[in-house]
Amino acid sequence: MTERMAGAETRPEFMTVRELAALLRVTERKVYDLAAQGQVPCSRATGKLLFPADEIDAWIAGAKTGPGVRRDLPAVFLGSHDPLLEWALRQSGSGLATFFTSSMEGLKGFEAGDGVAAGLHLHEADGWNEVTVREALGDRDAVLVRWSTRRRGLVLRPDLAGRVSGVADLKGLRVAPRQAGAGAEVLFGHLLQDAGVAEGDLTLTRPNLSEQDAVLAVLQNEADVAFGLETVSAPFGLTFVPLVEEEFDIVVDRRAWFEPPMQKLMSFAQTYEFLAHAERIGGVDVGRVGTVRWNA
């Protein structure tokens, strides 16, 4: 078992039942009860209970009271819409309500304390989400966790198949945009700029407030193309031209991470039902779901 420095001393990366009981000054039976009720972070990977020291530190810190401690956040999931996430929130019985707008609006709402978590897909120079979240939240008690990798590209009317292979081919076509500030719209702007295509070269329809609305605009012949998700377009039989593998993460309040709603969601994300559904809908990779990407 690996060890790491903690001040001038070393301590194990994982704690035993006895070690945690001594730290909390409770009986070992109490530790077993906490683990059975899902109230304390633990692992059963080796067949016995082990407690990750970093997460125990965060769990203890999250229970603090006093001035400046953020408590009683609304049980609401903010940020960008993701079909798989929306389905999992319902199927897991998490009890979390949703208010999906856009990545940036969700991050602002999370920072303001309007919800316990937010879904993000914000493109950065060297990746996705992490730098933006770190700069926005600073030392806020939060963690950034991977949800999925999604295929995004051009969703086309079937008769345009073979005529459009990238954004450089969109000149003169009707394009269904997302609202200003949406992660997809920001990324689409970068792709247009890289391809030397000006917005004036496109015919933009009204803004669409969700991934599904943008795809439906193409299906209903209100637009020729949308910059959308393969997952959303596939059921409608529309042509999809992949352009980007985008990383969709969730930023979560640290205390809320250990509470039943988020634990139900993340536990469900490890089940066969979840993995089978992700494979069935296509266009999404959940191989790293739950991986911590940034920890304040």
C-alpha positions as CSV (number, residue, x, y, z in Angstrom):
1,M,0.0,0.0,0.0
2,T,1.4,3.3,-1.0
3,E,2.1,6.1,1.4
4,R,2.5,9.8,1.1
5,M,3.9,12.7,3.1
6,A,1.5,14.5,5.5
7,G,3.6,17.3,7.0
8,A,6.7,15.6,8.5
9,E,5.0,12.3,8.8
10,T,3.8,9.6,6.4
11,R,0.4,8.0,6.5
12,P,-1.3,5.3,4.3
13,E,-3.2,6.3,1.2
14,F,-6.1,4.1,2.6
15,M,-7.2,3.8,6.2
16,T,-8.5,0.6,7.9
17,V,-11.6,0.4,10.0
18,R,-9.5,0.6,13.2
19,E,-7.6,3.6,12.0
20,L,-10.7,5.5,11.0
21,A,-12.4,4.7,14.3
22,A,-9.4,6.1,16.1
23,L,-9.5,9.2,14.0
24,L,-13.2,9.8,14.6
25,R,-13.1,8.7,18.2
26,V,-15.9,6.2,17.7
27,T,-16.2,2.5,17.9
28,E,-15.4,0.2,15.0
29,R,-19.0,-0.9,14.9
30,K,-20.0,2.8,14.3
31,V,-17.5,2.9,11.3
32,Y,-19.1,-0.3,9.9
33,D,-22.6,1.3,10.3
34,L,-21.5,4.5,8.5
35,A,-20.1,2.5,5.6
36,A,-23.2,0.4,5.3
37,Q,-25.4,3.5,5.2
38,G,-23.2,5.1,2.5
39,Q,-22.4,8.0,4.8
40,V,-18.6,7.7,4.6
41,P,-16.4,7.3,1.5
42,C,-15.0,3.8,1.3
43,S,-13.8,1.0,-1.0
44,R,-14.4,-2.7,-1.0
45,A,-12.0,-3.5,-3.8
46,T,-9.9,-5.9,-1.7
47,G,-12.9,-7.6,0.0
48,K,-12.5,-5.5,3.1
49,L,-13.4,-2.0,4.0
50,L,-10.7,0.6,3.1
51,F,-11.2,4.4,3.4
52,P,-9.3,6.8,1.1
53,A,-7.6,9.3,3.3
54,D,-8.0,12.3,1.0
55,E,-11.7,11.7,0.7
56,I,-12.0,11.2,4.5
57,D,-10.3,14.6,4.9
58,A,-12.8,16.2,2.5
59,W,-15.8,14.4,4.2
60,I,-14.8,15.7,7.6
61,A,-14.2,19.2,6.2
62,G,-17.5,19.1,4.4
63,A,-19.3,18.6,7.7
64,K,-17.9,21.8,9.3
65,T,-20.3,24.5,10.5
66,G,-19.7,28.1,11.2
67,P,-19.2,31.4,9.3
68,G,-18.5,31.1,5.6
69,V,-19.5,27.4,5.3
70,R,-21.9,26.8,2.4
71,R,-24.8,24.5,3.4
72,D,-28.2,23.5,2.2
73,L,-27.7,24.0,-1.5
74,P,-30.8,23.4,-3.6
75,A,-31.0,19.8,-4.8
76,V,-30.6,21.0,-8.5
77,F,-28.3,19.9,-11.3
78,L,-27.3,22.8,-13.4
79,G,-25.3,23.4,-16.6
80,S,-25.3,21.9,-20.1
81,H,-27.8,19.3,-21.2
82,D,-26.6,15.8,-21.7
83,P,-29.1,13.1,-22.7
84,L,-27.3,10.3,-20.8
85,L,-26.9,12.4,-17.7
86,E,-30.6,13.4,-17.7
87,W,-31.6,9.7,-18.1
88,A,-29.3,8.6,-15.3
89,L,-30.5,11.2,-12.9
90,R,-34.0,9.8,-13.3
91,Q,-33.1,6.1,-13.4
92,S,-30.8,6.2,-10.4
93,G,-33.6,7.7,-8.2
94,S,-31.2,10.5,-7.2
95,G,-34.1,12.9,-6.5
96,L,-32.1,15.8,-8.1
97,A,-34.1,18.3,-10.1
98,T,-32.5,19.7,-13.3
99,F,-32.2,23.2,-14.7
100,F,-30.2,22.8,-17.9
101,T,-29.2,26.0,-19.7
102,S,-25.5,26.1,-20.9
103,S,-22.1,25.3,-19.5
104,M,-21.2,28.9,-18.6
105,E,-24.6,29.7,-17.1
106,G,-24.4,26.5,-15.1
107,L,-20.9,27.3,-13.8
108,K,-22.1,30.8,-12.8
109,G,-25.1,29.3,-11.1
110,F,-23.0,26.8,-9.3
111,E,-20.6,29.5,-8.1
112,A,-23.6,31.4,-6.8
113,G,-24.9,28.4,-4.9
114,D,-28.0,27.7,-7.1
115,G,-27.4,24.0,-7.2
116,V,-25.2,21.1,-6.1
117,A,-23.6,20.3,-9.4
118,A,-23.3,21.4,-13.0
119,G,-22.5,19.7,-16.3
120,L,-19.8,21.3,-18.5
121,H,-18.2,20.9,-21.9
122,L,-16.0,24.0,-22.2
123,H,-13.2,23.8,-24.8
124,E,-9.8,25.1,-23.7
125,A,-6.5,25.5,-25.5
126,D,-5.1,22.2,-24.0
127,G,-8.3,20.3,-23.1
128,W,-11.7,20.7,-21.5
129,N,-13.2,22.4,-18.5
130,E,-10.4,22.1,-15.9
131,V,-8.7,25.5,-16.4
132,T,-12.0,27.4,-16.6
133,V,-13.3,25.7,-13.4
134,R,-10.1,26.3,-11.5
135,E,-10.1,30.0,-12.4
136,A,-13.8,30.4,-11.7
137,L,-14.0,28.6,-8.4
138,G,-10.5,29.0,-6.9
139,D,-10.5,27.4,-3.5
140,R,-14.3,26.8,-3.5
141,D,-15.0,23.4,-1.9
142,A,-15.7,21.6,-5.1
143,V,-14.5,18.7,-7.3
144,L,-14.5,18.2,-11.1
145,V,-15.4,14.7,-12.2
146,R,-15.5,13.0,-15.6
147,W,-18.9,12.0,-16.9
148,S,-18.3,11.0,-20.5
149,T,-16.6,11.7,-23.8
150,R,-19.1,12.6,-26.6
151,R,-18.9,12.7,-30.4
152,R,-20.0,16.0,-31.7
153,G,-20.3,17.1,-35.3
154,L,-22.5,18.2,-38.1
155,V,-26.1,16.9,-38.2
156,L,-27.4,17.1,-41.7
157,R,-30.5,16.5,-43.8
158,P,-30.0,13.1,-45.5
159,D,-29.9,14.7,-49.0
160,L,-26.8,16.6,-48.0
161,A,-24.8,13.4,-47.3
162,G,-21.6,13.4,-49.2
163,R,-21.8,17.2,-50.0
164,V,-20.7,18.4,-46.5
165,S,-17.6,17.0,-44.8
166,G,-16.7,19.9,-42.6
167,V,-17.5,23.4,-41.5
168,A,-15.9,24.9,-44.7
169,D,-18.7,23.3,-46.7
170,L,-21.5,25.2,-44.8
171,K,-21.4,28.5,-46.7
172,G,-24.9,29.3,-47.9
173,L,-26.6,26.7,-45.8
174,R,-29.2,27.3,-43.0
175,V,-27.5,26.5,-39.7
176,A,-29.4,26.0,-36.4
177,P,-27.2,27.7,-33.7
178,R,-27.3,27.2,-30.0
179,Q,-27.8,30.2,-27.6
180,A,-24.9,32.5,-26.9
181,G,-22.6,31.1,-24.2
182,A,-23.5,27.5,-24.8
183,G,-20.4,25.3,-24.9
184,A,-21.4,24.0,-28.3
185,E,-21.8,27.5,-29.8
186,V,-18.5,28.7,-28.4
187,L,-16.7,25.6,-29.9
188,F,-18.5,26.0,-33.2
189,G,-17.3,29.6,-33.4
190,H,-13.7,28.4,-33.0
191,L,-14.1,25.8,-35.8
192,L,-15.6,28.4,-38.1
193,Q,-12.7,30.7,-37.5
194,D,-10.1,28.0,-38.0
195,A,-11.8,27.1,-41.4
196,G,-11.9,30.8,-42.5
197,V,-15.7,30.9,-42.5
198,A,-17.5,34.0,-41.3
199,E,-20.9,34.0,-39.6
200,G,-22.1,36.2,-42.5
201,D,-21.4,33.2,-44.9
202,L,-24.1,31.2,-43.1
203,T,-27.8,31.6,-42.8
204,L,-28.5,31.4,-39.0
205,T,-31.9,30.3,-37.8
206,R,-33.3,31.1,-34.4
207,P,-31.2,30.0,-31.4
208,N,-31.9,26.6,-29.9
209,L,-31.8,26.1,-26.2
210,S,-31.0,22.4,-26.1
211,E,-29.2,19.7,-28.0
212,Q,-32.5,18.1,-29.0
213,D,-34.0,21.4,-30.2
214,A,-31.1,22.0,-32.5
215,V,-31.4,18.5,-34.1
216,L,-35.2,18.8,-34.3
217,A,-34.7,22.0,-36.3
218,V,-32.9,19.9,-39.0
219,L,-35.5,17.1,-38.8
220,Q,-38.4,19.6,-39.3
221,N,-36.6,21.3,-42.2
222,E,-36.2,24.6,-40.3
223,A,-32.4,24.2,-40.9
224,D,-30.0,22.3,-43.1
225,V,-27.4,21.6,-40.4
226,A,-26.8,21.8,-36.7
227,F,-23.6,21.4,-34.7
228,G,-24.9,18.6,-32.5
229,L,-24.4,15.3,-30.8
230,E,-24.4,11.9,-32.5
231,T,-26.4,10.5,-29.5
232,V,-29.2,12.9,-30.2
233,S,-29.2,12.7,-34.0
234,A,-29.0,8.9,-34.4
235,P,-32.6,8.0,-33.5
236,F,-33.9,10.4,-36.2
237,G,-31.9,8.8,-39.0
238,L,-30.1,12.1,-39.9
239,T,-26.7,12.1,-41.4
240,F,-23.9,12.7,-38.9
241,V,-20.4,14.0,-39.7
242,P,-18.1,13.6,-36.7
243,L,-15.8,16.5,-35.9
244,V,-14.9,16.6,-32.2
245,E,-14.5,14.2,-29.3
246,E,-15.6,16.5,-26.5
247,E,-15.2,15.8,-22.7
248,F,-18.3,16.3,-20.6
249,D,-17.5,16.7,-16.9
250,I,-19.6,17.6,-13.8
251,V,-18.5,20.0,-11.1
252,V,-19.9,19.0,-7.7
253,D,-20.0,20.6,-4.3
254,R,-17.7,18.6,-2.2
255,R,-20.1,18.1,0.7
256,A,-22.9,17.2,-1.7
257,W,-20.7,14.6,-3.4
258,F,-20.9,12.4,-0.3
259,E,-24.6,12.8,0.2
260,P,-27.2,10.3,-1.0
261,P,-28.4,12.0,-4.2
262,M,-24.9,12.2,-5.8
263,Q,-23.9,8.8,-4.4
264,K,-27.0,7.2,-6.0
265,L,-26.1,8.8,-9.3
266,M,-22.5,7.8,-9.3
267,S,-23.2,4.3,-8.0
268,F,-25.8,3.8,-10.8
269,A,-23.1,4.9,-13.3
270,Q,-21.2,1.7,-12.5
271,T,-24.1,-0.7,-13.1
272,Y,-24.7,-2.9,-16.1
273,E,-28.0,-1.1,-16.8
274,F,-26.1,2.2,-17.2
275,L,-23.2,0.8,-19.3
276,A,-25.6,-1.1,-21.6
277,H,-27.7,2.0,-22.1
278,A,-24.6,4.1,-23.0
279,E,-23.6,1.5,-25.5
280,R,-27.1,1.3,-27.0
281,I,-27.5,5.1,-27.6
282,G,-24.0,5.4,-29.2
283,G,-21.8,8.4,-29.6
284,V,-20.6,8.3,-26.0
285,D,-17.7,6.8,-24.1
286,V,-18.2,6.3,-20.3
287,G,-15.0,4.4,-19.7
288,R,-13.7,7.1,-17.2
289,V,-17.0,8.0,-15.5
290,G,-16.3,9.1,-12.0
291,T,-12.6,9.9,-12.5
292,V,-11.6,13.0,-10.5
293,R,-10.0,15.6,-12.8
294,W,-9.6,18.5,-10.4
295,N,-9.9,18.8,-6.6
296,A,-9.9,22.2,-5.0
